[in-house]
């Protein structure tokens, strides 16, 4: 069902074009929208009009019309004008409202189908039957994007994405989760997998510039058939989680570029804890401060290059060496040695994953 705001906007636009005033009431006689003053409506009269076989009626100089959906009256339109204008413009307004109802019902049906498809709520036979009924091609290259924002910003994000992709008839935007907006994108013939990162970047820019929201974007792999769409959604969901745990400094995450983080994410928690205990023993390095951990991270990112790491951190080489030695004392790992550096990197990621699980 269309919202009161949509109906009001529709009536205001019609008044601007026709110079005739309108109002719309529901089956209970409640005024939903309007642009002319009237202190009260005869509710019983309106109800009797709903139940009558007549499609239109004139009461007190106002024309009343039934607005139909699936052959059932859902609204009464009141046209407030002279005899000729009131009737003709009322019929035009009714037609416009009924077209809106059809459009919004179709959109709802499509959105509901895509949502159930992503969440694996449909049998295989239902997927193909409903897709055929809704005119959605079964075979097409599609990919699922996920845009995560704060829970109270979801509507703004959804509206912005719908507006930005409104020209793409085969794309669908919907809110599946409380703090997430989903974009199901159908690829053009000339679009490739590499182009998906550009779309993700565009979504991030859209959130930052249009609605001033800080968002995290993820996307799954490209699928060929509509029944595989839930697979791309699950991949996008995993990419978002893995990105937040292991690559928090990044804002865009592709399922195909999660690296070792994806492997760790799929390990059982007890196995991760056994690994940490094996590396550090009973004395976990809780006393290591953030500066030393950050120093070690930058050192690894610079391929164990002392000079380049010191330059990027704006510290003296001796300070860097001191921090590395302190890390070695706390963990028993010398990150200047490749094997120890690799072990420390993996252990740090596993520790982050354990913390994430415990928070959940």
N, C-alpha and C positions, 0 to 999 in steps of 0.2 A: 504494500500500500504506500502511496506517495505521502510525503510529510506535509504538515500544515504550511511550513515555509515555502515548499515548492508550489502548493496550491495558491498561496497568497501572491507569490511572484507572478504566477500565471495570470491571476485576475488583474493584478496591477498593470501587466503588459497589455492585456486585452482592453482595459479601460483607456490606456494611453492611445491605443490604435483606433478604438471604436467610439470613444467618448461615452460609452454606456457603463453603468456601474453594476457590479455583480456581488453575489455572496454564495457561499457553499455551506450546506449543513449535512450532518451525517444522519444515519437511520434513527438516531435517538433525538433528533431535533437540535443538536448542539452545533453552534456556529463554528466552523473550522477556519474560515477566512472570509474576507469581504472588504469592500472599499466604499460602502455607503452606510450612513447612519440609520439604524433602526433599533428602537429601544428593546423590543422583544419580538419573539416569533411565536406563533401559535403552534406549540409542539404537537398537540393532538391532530391539528389539521395537516401538519407535515407528515405525521405518521400515517394518517389515512390516505394521503397522496401516495406514499410509498406502497401501500397495500392495494391501491386502485390499479386497474389495467391501463389507465391513461398514461401516455408518455409526457404530456405537457398539460398545463392548466394555468389559468389566470386568476389571481386572487388579489384583491385590493390594488389593482393597477400594476401588479408585478407578475411577470411570467415565471412559472415554475417548470423545470425540466428535470427528468430523471437522468442521472449519469450511470451508465450500465457497465458492468464488468462480468464477463462470462454469462451474459443474459440475465444477470441479477442486478437490481438497483443498489448502488453503494452510496450515492450522494444525491442531494437535490441542489440544482443550480437555480438561484434567483436572479432574474434579469430585471434591472430597474431602469426602464427607459420608456419612450413613447411606444404606441402600439406597433408601428412598423419596425422601428429600430430594435425594440425590446425583444421581439420574437426572432427576427433574423439573426441578430448578434448573439442571442441566447443559444440558438442552434449551433452557431459557429463555436461558441465557448464550450458547449457540451462535447462537440466533436474533438476539440483540442484536448479537453480533460480526458476523454476516453482514449485518445491516442497516447497520452501520457501514462495512463494506467496500463495499457498494453506494453509500452516500452519498459516501464519499471517492473512489470511482472516478468517479462522476458529476461531482464537483467537479473532479477532475483533468482529465476530458475537456473540461469547459467552459473551465477555465483554459488548457489546452493549445490549444484552438481560438482563444480570444481572443488569446493570445500570438502565434500564427502569423498571425492576422488583422492584428494591429497591425504586425507586422514584414514584411507583404507576402509571406508564404511560401505563400500559397494561390492557386490559380487561381480565377477567378470562379465557375465551375461548382461547384468544391469548397466555396466559401464558402456558397452557397445549399443544397447538399446536406447539409453538416455542420450548418448552422444548423437545418435542418428536422429532422434526426435527433436533435439535442440539445434540440429544443423551444424554440429561441431565436427570437423574432420577427424577421423580416427588416426590417420597417418599424417604427421607433420613434425618437424623438428621443433622441440620446445625445451625450455629450461626454466627452473624456478629460482627466483631471487627472493631473499628475505631481508627486510629492512627493520632493524630493531631500534626502537626509541623508548622513552619513558612511557609507562602505562597510561598516563593522562594526556599523552601527545599523539596517541594512535589515530584519532579521527583526523587531526590536521595532516598527518603524514599520508593517510589513505586518500584524503581529498586531493592533496598535491600530486600524488602519483596518478590518480585517476585522470586529473586534468592534463598532466604531461603526456600521458599515453592514450588520450581520448581518441586520437585519429587511428590508432591501431585496433581494428575491430576484433582481431583474434587474440588480443592480450587481455588478461583478466587481473584486476586488483581486488584484493579482499583481505579482511582482518581475520586470521585464523587463531591467533594467540592474543593475549591481552596487551602485550607490548610489542607486537610484531605485525608488520604488513607484508603480504605476499604479492609478488608480481609474477604471473605466469606469462612468459614472453614467447611468442611464436616467431621463429627466425625467418627472415627473408631468404630468398634463394642465394643472394650474394653474401650473407652473413656467415662468419666462421666462428669457431670456438674462441679464437683470440679476441674477437670483437666483444665478447661478453664482459671482459674486464673494463672496456670503455663504457658499457651500459651501467655497470656497477659504480664506476666513477661518476657517471652522470647522476645516478640516484643519490650518491653522497653529496654532490654539489647542490642538487635540488633541495635536499634537506637543510643544508647549511645556509643557502642563500635565499630560498623562497619562504621557508617556514621557520628558519633560525633554530633548527633542531640538530643536536649532535647525535648522529646515527652510526650504527655499525651495519655493514652490508655483507651478505654472503650469498653464494649461489652454488647450485649443484652442477651435475654434468648434463649434457644435451641428450635428450631421449627422442626416439623415433616414433613411438606410438603413444596414444593417450593413456593406455593402461599402465605405462611405465612412469607416469607423471609423479606418483607418490614416491618413487625411488629418487627422483631429482629433489623433491621436497625434503626427504630425510637426509640427503647429502647436504643440502643447504643448511638444515638444522644442525647437523654435526659440524659443518664448517664454522658456523657461528659460535658454537660451544668451544671447539678446539681453538679458534682464533682468540676468544676471550681469555682462555687459560694460558696458552703458550705464546701468543703473538699479540698481546694487548696493545702494543704501540701502533699496530696497523689498524686501519678502519675498514678495509675491504678484504674478504677472505674467499678464496676459491677452493672448492673441494679437491680439485686436482693439484693444488699447491700447498697442502698441509704438511707435507714432509713427515718427519718422525713423530710429530705431534699427533697425527691421526693414528699411528700405531700404538702410542702410549695410551690414548683415549680409549682404545678398545681392550686394554688389559684389565683383568680383574683387580680390584683394590687391594686384596690380600697379597697378590703377587707383587704389586708395586711396593707395598710396605716391606716385604721380604727383601726386595732389591735394595731399598734404602738402608735397611739394617745390615745387609751384606757389605755395602760400601762404607758406611760410617760406623758400624757397630752400635753399641749402646749409647755412645756419646754423639748424639746428633748435633750438628754445628749451629745451635740456636744463638750462640753469641756473636756470629758474624753479622756485622751491621750492613745497612743498605749500600753505603759508599763502597765497601769492599766487594760486595756482590755485583754492583754496577760496574766497578772497575774490571772485574773478571769477565763480565759479559762483553764489554767493549773490547777487551783484550782478545777474546775469542772471535769476535766479529772482524777484528783486524788481523786474523790469521797468525796470532801470537807475536805480532810485531810490536816490540816495546816502544820504539821511537814514535810510531804513528799513534799508538794508544795514548802515550803521554801527551802528544800534541793535541789530540782531540779532547782530552780531559783537562787540558791546561794545567798540568802538574809536572813536576820534575821527574826525570827517570828514576831517581833514587826513591821518590815517594811511591812511584808505581811498584818498584821492586819491593819496598817495605810492605805494601798492601798485599802483594802476591805471597810474600813470606808469611804474613799474618793469616792469610787464607789457608796456606799449607799447614800451618800450626793447628788451625781449627779443624780442618777436614782430613788432613793427611794426604791431600792431593796437590801436586805441583803443576799448575796449569801451564807452565812453560814447556812441559813434556806433553807431546801429542796425545798419548794414551790417557794420561791423567786429565788433560783438557777435555777429551771426548767423554770420559767417565763423569767429570764434573758437569758438563753440559746436559747429559742425559739425566743425571741425578737431580739437577735443578728443575728440569721439566717434570720429572716424576713427582718431585716434592710439591710442585705447583698443582699437579693433578690431584694428589692426595688432599691438599688443602681445599680444592674445589669440591671434591666428593664430600668432605666433612661438613662444609658449609651447606651443601644441598640437604 
